[in-house]
Amino acid sequence: MDDNPRRRRLQFRAWHRGTKEADLMMGGFFDRYGAGWSEDEIAWFEVLLEEQDVDIMAWVLGTQSIPERFQGPMMDAFCKLDFIPIAE
């Protein structure tokens, strides 16, 4: 486990969103990429965590436009959803 309190807090918040879908989306993204994030990327994710899950899901699924403040390489990686395990 990461000994950085900020990253531990982010991981907890990412995995405790309120619905399994949001937990997998946010928590999975953090678990896959979070260890290598810069301070700016951590700050981006902290701001994203303040958004409503339904809005985040709509951005990722393409049913709503992604706000300019979230556009960029982090959101591009997030929208791939390749970090979510799919049970067959």
HUBEL-V680438 format. One record per pair of residues at least 12 apart in sequence whose ideal C-beta (glycine too) atoms are under 10 Angstrom apart, sorted by the first residue. I is the first residue (numbers start at 1). J is the second residue. Records with the same first field share a line. If there is no record, write none. Layout:
I->J + J
//
This chain:
2->34 + 35
4->34 + 35 + 42
6->39 + 42 + 43 + 46
7->30 + 34 + 35 + 37 + 42 + 45
9->46 + 49
10->26 + 27 + 30 + 34 + 37 + 42 + 45 + 46 + 49
11->26 + 27 + 30 + 31 + 34 + 35
12->27 + 30
13->26 + 27 + 30 + 45 + 46 + 49 + 50
14->26 + 27 + 28 + 29 + 30 + 31 + 34 + 45 + 48 + 49
15->27 + 28 + 30 + 31
17->49 + 52 + 53 + 56
18->53
19->53 + 54 + 57
21->53 + 57 + 84
22->52 + 53 + 54 + 56 + 57
23->53
24->81 + 83 + 84 + 85 + 86
25->53 + 56 + 57 + 60 + 78 + 81 + 83 + 84
26->45 + 48 + 49 + 53 + 56 + 57 + 78
27->83 + 84
28->78 + 81 + 82 + 83 + 84 + 85
29->45 + 48 + 60 + 74 + 77 + 78 + 80 + 81 + 82 + 83 + 84
30->42 + 45 + 49 + 83
31->83
32->77 + 82 + 83 + 84
33->45 + 74 + 77 + 78 + 83
37->74
40->74
41->72 + 73 + 74 + 77
44->69 + 70 + 72 + 73 + 74 + 75 + 78
45->74 + 78
47->69 + 70
48->69 + 70 + 74 + 75 + 78
51->67 + 70
55->67 + 70
56->70 + 75 + 78
59->71 + 75 + 78 + 79
60->75 + 78 + 79 + 80 + 81
61->79 + 81
62->79
66->78 + 79
//
